[in-house]
């Protein structure tokens, strides 16, 4: 493959990446209830040490009729604290 062809492919990749990056940049993605529940539980654990149902440092989070993994919520406490 010639140097000119490599540069053309690289240029096309950069242009495509730019289009995909800036397409609909002004529109915010919607938030779903499970994402909001993780954020709320992380905030609640940070401030009170309890989940939304009042359990102290639970090993299983329940929310909106489903269970949530505790590692995901406890990891979310770090950026919420910042």
PyMOL commands that set and color helices and strands:
alter all, ss='L'
color gray80, all
select helices_A, chain A and resi 3-22+33-48+70-81
alter helices_A, ss='H'
color red, helices_A
select strands_A, chain A and resi 60-63+66-69
alter strands_A, ss='S'
color yellow, strands_A
deselect
rebuild
show_as cartoon
